[in-house]
């Protein structure tokens, strides 16, 4: 198992949890972003900088992910592609995307896009809180224990 992170949108506190988990377990962790992201010195942790552009980092992750790998992303479309390749997708809020729930989440995403396109302001997600961080850490630990 490798862990891939859609790092352009990943909160720093979640990256820190991932750094500690990678160091503790020895699981390879790669952050993928269009700009440099600071990573601690470690043989298990790397940063892959891709060119700027819409979905360039997402496309690179999809190209490199293998069945059984874990991708950390809040992007539902990326999560769907990862699941289709046999990978696991986990949001920074600790929501595990699966074959069973990804269809409903894609539908909700499309619905919200339609609302925004029609001028309805839905606002963004609430700020990440302690409960979200704990849910992420717990779900990550469960996934790492299964490997």
Backbone bond lengths (Angstrom), bond angles and torsions (degrees), N, CA, C in turn:
res aa  C-N    CA-C-N  psi(-1)  N-CA   C-N-CA  omega(-1)  CA-C   N-CA-C  phi
1 X - - - 1.450 - - 1.523 109.41 -
2 X 1.321 115.03 136.17 1.458 122.39 170.85 1.523 107.11 -119.51
3 X 1.320 115.48 153.97 1.454 120.50 175.32 1.521 107.85 -111.34
4 X 1.328 115.82 127.83 1.461 123.88 177.12 1.525 107.61 -113.59
5 X 1.319 116.52 136.53 1.462 120.17 -178.23 1.518 109.63 -121.24
6 X 1.319 116.16 126.17 1.458 123.10 170.52 1.528 104.61 -75.78
7 X 1.328 115.75 83.89 1.463 121.59 -163.82 1.521 114.55 -78.37
8 X 1.320 118.98 -18.28 1.463 119.57 179.51 1.525 111.44 -59.40
9 X 1.315 117.66 -33.82 1.462 121.40 -176.70 1.524 113.32 -113.81
10 X 1.309 118.19 7.62 1.463 120.93 -176.92 1.532 109.99 -85.77
11 X 1.335 117.48 123.47 1.466 120.04 179.20 1.528 112.29 -60.09
12 X 1.320 115.81 145.90 1.459 121.68 -178.90 1.514 113.33 -56.89
13 X 1.321 117.87 -38.47 1.457 120.90 -179.15 1.532 110.68 -64.76
14 X 1.313 117.79 -33.70 1.468 121.73 177.26 1.525 109.81 -72.00
15 X 1.329 116.96 -40.29 1.473 119.63 175.70 1.525 110.37 -58.42
16 X 1.330 117.61 -40.94 1.471 121.17 179.52 1.531 111.11 -62.35
17 X 1.318 117.17 -41.30 1.473 120.55 176.92 1.523 109.42 -61.75
18 X 1.328 116.73 -42.19 1.472 121.50 179.60 1.522 111.30 -65.33
19 X 1.329 117.36 -41.56 1.469 120.62 178.75 1.534 110.04 -59.19
20 X 1.327 116.19 -46.47 1.471 119.51 -179.45 1.533 111.24 -64.28
21 X 1.332 116.78 -41.36 1.468 120.31 -179.91 1.524 110.98 -64.56
22 X 1.315 117.29 -41.21 1.463 120.85 179.43 1.527 110.71 -64.53
23 X 1.314 116.47 -44.03 1.469 120.50 179.01 1.529 110.49 -62.96
24 X 1.335 116.33 -41.34 1.466 121.28 -177.21 1.523 112.17 -68.64
25 X 1.345 116.91 -39.51 1.463 120.97 -172.41 1.528 114.03 -101.47
26 X 1.331 116.87 -18.03 1.457 120.19 -176.38 1.519 113.50 79.15
27 X 1.325 117.54 10.19 1.465 121.41 178.70 1.528 108.92 -75.53
28 X 1.339 116.67 133.73 1.458 121.46 179.28 1.526 110.20 -65.41
29 X 1.314 115.18 133.23 1.459 122.97 -178.44 1.520 107.98 -127.27
30 X 1.339 116.61 124.23 1.466 121.01 178.19 1.518 109.26 -125.50
31 X 1.326 115.31 124.38 1.452 121.62 175.00 1.519 107.80 -94.19
32 X 1.318 117.20 129.56 1.462 122.38 -178.87 1.525 107.57 -116.17
33 X 1.348 116.18 125.18 1.465 120.41 -177.22 1.524 110.43 -155.77
34 X 1.345 116.41 162.37 1.465 120.20 177.54 1.522 111.56 -86.26
35 X 1.298 118.26 -3.68 1.459 121.57 177.29 1.524 108.43 -134.87
36 X 1.313 117.58 158.82 1.472 118.61 -179.09 1.531 111.64 -61.91
37 X 1.315 115.42 139.14 1.461 122.31 175.77 1.524 105.91 -124.99
38 X 1.309 115.90 127.82 1.461 120.68 -178.85 1.526 110.00 -70.84
39 X 1.333 115.51 129.81 1.459 121.49 176.71 1.533 108.23 -125.90
40 X 1.318 116.22 149.86 1.461 118.95 178.93 1.527 110.45 -70.85
41 X 1.336 116.94 152.45 1.458 118.79 176.11 1.522 110.04 -65.40
42 X 1.315 115.67 122.08 1.461 120.74 -178.43 1.514 108.61 -165.03
43 X 1.324 117.50 143.09 1.467 118.92 175.57 1.529 111.94 -71.49
44 X 1.339 117.38 -11.78 1.468 121.14 -176.38 1.526 113.49 -100.32
45 X 1.345 116.93 -13.44 1.461 120.65 -172.09 1.518 110.31 -117.17
46 X 1.349 115.49 130.47 1.463 119.74 178.07 1.513 110.36 -138.64
47 X 1.327 114.65 165.49 1.453 121.94 178.62 1.519 107.41 -126.30
48 X 1.322 116.82 130.50 1.456 122.51 177.84 1.523 107.78 -115.15
49 X 1.335 115.97 111.56 1.461 119.83 178.16 1.517 108.98 -92.65
50 X 1.329 115.71 127.94 1.462 122.22 178.41 1.522 108.30 -110.00
51 X 1.313 116.59 167.88 1.456 119.84 179.36 1.521 110.41 -68.44
52 X 1.322 115.71 158.60 1.457 120.86 179.07 1.520 109.15 -70.02
53 X 1.301 115.82 152.85 1.456 120.27 177.81 1.510 111.00 144.25
54 X 1.314 114.52 158.50 1.459 121.53 -177.53 1.522 110.57 -64.64
55 X 1.310 117.16 122.94 1.468 125.23 175.99 1.532 114.95 64.24
56 X 1.325 118.75 15.50 1.469 120.20 179.15 1.530 110.39 -63.93
57 X 1.329 116.79 -45.49 1.475 119.97 179.08 1.526 110.38 -64.77
58 X 1.336 116.63 -42.99 1.469 120.22 178.88 1.524 111.17 -59.50
59 X 1.313 116.16 -45.72 1.467 120.58 -179.12 1.524 111.54 -63.25
60 X 1.321 116.87 -36.83 1.463 120.70 178.89 1.530 110.57 -67.05
61 X 1.316 116.37 -40.09 1.466 120.09 177.58 1.526 109.97 -63.00
62 X 1.326 117.23 -46.92 1.471 120.71 -179.69 1.527 110.22 -60.44
63 X 1.304 117.12 -39.47 1.465 121.34 179.84 1.529 111.62 -63.38
64 X 1.329 117.21 -36.34 1.461 121.28 -173.25 1.529 114.89 -95.73
65 X 1.327 118.11 -20.80 1.466 120.53 -174.49 1.527 110.64 -68.90
66 X 1.313 115.27 143.59 1.469 122.41 177.28 1.522 108.81 -119.17
67 X 1.322 115.14 162.81 1.469 120.31 176.78 1.524 108.64 -55.64
68 X 1.312 116.10 134.65 1.455 121.34 -179.85 1.512 114.41 92.27
69 X 1.337 118.29 -15.17 1.463 121.09 177.77 1.520 109.83 -72.49
70 X 1.314 115.73 160.96 1.455 123.07 179.11 1.522 108.80 -115.10
71 X 1.322 116.49 132.00 1.463 121.74 176.38 1.523 108.41 -117.76
72 X 1.333 115.36 130.55 1.457 121.89 176.99 1.521 107.26 -99.22
73 X 1.330 116.28 115.05 1.461 121.00 -177.97 1.511 111.50 -158.75
74 X 1.312 115.58 150.57 1.463 120.18 171.48 1.519 110.08 -102.43
75 X 1.331 117.02 2.23 1.460 123.27 -179.88 1.535 109.43 -85.81
76 X 1.325 116.08 112.20 1.468 121.17 -175.99 1.536 111.28 -64.96
77 X 1.324 117.57 -38.08 1.478 119.57 179.35 1.524 110.85 -64.04
78 X 1.324 116.79 -43.01 1.466 120.29 177.10 1.529 109.82 -62.99
79 X 1.319 116.89 -43.68 1.465 120.34 178.97 1.529 110.66 -57.97
80 X 1.331 117.04 -42.20 1.473 120.85 179.94 1.528 110.95 -62.51
81 X 1.329 117.17 -41.14 1.471 120.17 179.76 1.527 111.06 -67.47
82 X 1.326 116.63 -38.06 1.464 121.12 178.64 1.528 110.23 -64.24
83 X 1.326 116.05 -44.91 1.466 120.81 179.46 1.526 110.25 -62.40
84 X 1.330 116.86 -40.33 1.470 120.67 178.79 1.529 111.70 -61.33
85 X 1.338 117.27 -28.02 1.466 121.21 178.58 1.531 112.47 -89.77
86 X 1.329 117.27 4.14 1.463 120.53 178.44 1.508 114.45 89.79
87 X 1.333 116.63 10.77 1.460 120.18 178.44 1.513 111.74 -91.43
88 X 1.326 115.08 179.48 1.463 122.63 177.23 1.528 107.18 -111.54
89 X 1.323 116.84 145.22 1.463 121.35 178.06 1.515 109.09 -128.05
90 X 1.321 115.50 128.55 1.462 122.37 -177.80 1.516 108.48 -128.80
91 X 1.330 116.36 130.84 1.463 119.90 178.32 1.526 109.73 -82.78
92 X 1.332 117.48 158.57 1.468 120.03 176.58 1.529 113.22 -62.24
93 X 1.314 117.81 -11.81 1.470 121.51 177.14 1.530 111.64 -94.14
94 X 1.340 116.82 3.28 1.458 120.40 177.46 1.513 114.51 88.11
95 X 1.337 118.03 11.63 1.466 121.48 178.10 1.522 108.88 -84.82
96 X 1.311 116.65 119.09 1.456 121.61 177.99 1.525 108.72 -86.34
97 X 1.317 116.49 120.41 1.461 121.39 176.85 1.529 107.94 -87.49
98 X 1.330 116.27 133.13 1.460 121.72 -176.94 1.525 109.63 -132.74
99 X 1.326 115.86 170.88 1.471 120.28 174.71 1.531 110.90 -58.06
100 X 1.328 115.52 -32.16 1.461 120.22 -177.18 1.527 113.51 -74.83
101 X 1.336 118.29 -30.93 1.465 118.74 -174.95 1.527 115.10 -111.92
102 X 1.319 118.10 -8.45 1.467 118.94 -174.17 1.533 111.99 -68.14
103 X 1.320 118.47 -32.95 1.464 120.69 178.99 1.518 111.72 -61.23
104 X 1.323 116.80 -45.37 1.467 120.87 179.25 1.527 110.86 -64.95
105 X 1.316 116.69 -37.16 1.470 119.84 -179.92 1.532 111.06 -70.80
106 X 1.335 116.92 -35.79 1.463 119.64 174.83 1.530 110.67 -64.99
107 X 1.332 116.49 -41.36 1.465 120.09 178.12 1.523 111.29 -62.06
108 X 1.325 117.51 -42.72 1.465 121.11 179.03 1.525 110.54 -64.72
109 X 1.328 116.60 -39.94 1.465 120.51 178.02 1.524 110.03 -60.96
110 X 1.336 116.89 -46.21 1.467 121.07 179.36 1.527 110.96 -62.79
111 X 1.321 116.90 -40.52 1.460 121.20 178.61 1.528 110.73 -61.79
112 X 1.327 116.53 -45.46 1.468 120.30 179.56 1.526 111.07 -65.15
113 X 1.335 117.84 -37.01 1.469 121.07 175.44 1.522 110.84 -61.45
114 X 1.323 116.38 -41.20 1.466 121.01 178.69 1.525 110.56 -63.70
115 X 1.323 117.07 -42.80 1.464 120.35 177.68 1.532 111.30 -61.01
116 X 1.337 116.15 -46.04 1.463 119.60 -179.65 1.524 110.99 -63.75
117 X 1.337 116.57 -39.13 1.469 120.73 179.73 1.525 111.70 -65.31
118 X 1.325 116.69 -27.13 1.463 119.79 -179.98 1.525 111.72 -88.84
119 X 1.324 117.52 4.04 1.457 121.50 174.99 1.510 115.23 97.72
120 X 1.301 118.29 -0.39 1.463 120.80 178.60 1.522 108.42 -80.73
121 X 1.312 116.27 124.33 1.459 121.70 -179.63 1.519 109.04 -86.61
122 X 1.311 116.02 114.35 1.462 119.96 -178.61 1.518 112.34 -99.30
123 X 1.316 116.40 -11.63 1.462 119.43 -177.56 1.517 109.97 71.54
124 X 1.300 116.11 171.05 1.452 120.45 179.04 1.516 110.62 -95.38
125 X 1.315 115.79 -176.05 1.463 119.03 178.10 1.527 110.08 -69.64
126 X 1.326 117.32 156.45 1.459 119.49 177.02 1.533 110.53 -66.11
127 X 1.313 115.76 161.34 1.462 120.52 178.65 1.529 109.75 -60.66
128 X 1.320 114.77 148.34 1.460 121.01 177.38 1.529 108.21 -63.56
129 X 1.313 117.62 131.79 1.463 120.14 -179.70 1.534 110.20 -119.37
130 X 1.314 115.86 -179.42 1.467 121.11 -177.57 1.527 111.73 -61.07
131 X 1.323 117.10 -38.13 1.468 120.66 179.03 1.534 110.35 -62.67
132 X 1.342 116.75 -41.15 1.466 121.05 177.69 1.529 111.00 -63.46
133 X 1.316 116.37 -44.98 1.473 120.49 179.62 1.525 111.04 -61.12
134 X 1.321 116.11 -41.61 1.462 120.73 179.50 1.527 110.81 -66.96
135 X 1.342 116.74 -41.73 1.470 120.44 178.15 1.524 110.22 -62.10
136 X 1.339 117.20 -40.52 1.461 120.53 178.36 1.528 110.55 -63.84
137 X 1.316 116.53 -49.89 1.471 120.49 -178.17 1.528 111.17 -60.25
138 X 1.326 117.27 -41.29 1.469 120.75 179.82 1.526 111.19 -65.36
139 X 1.325 117.33 -45.70 1.463 120.81 -179.59 1.532 110.57 -65.37
140 X 1.328 116.82 -40.11 1.467 121.10 177.22 1.526 110.19 -60.99
141 X 1.312 117.18 -45.70 1.471 120.71 178.84 1.528 111.39 -59.77
142 X 1.341 116.80 -42.48 1.482 120.23 178.21 1.529 111.07 -61.27
143 X 1.315 116.37 -43.70 1.478 119.82 -178.86 1.530 110.92 -67.15
144 X 1.318 117.02 -40.86 1.464 120.13 179.62 1.524 111.33 -68.43
145 X 1.317 117.53 -32.89 1.465 120.73 179.17 1.527 111.00 -69.00
146 X 1.330 117.75 -28.45 1.471 121.77 -179.64 1.530 113.40 -76.75
147 X 1.315 117.99 -18.89 1.473 120.14 -172.76 1.501 113.02 -66.85
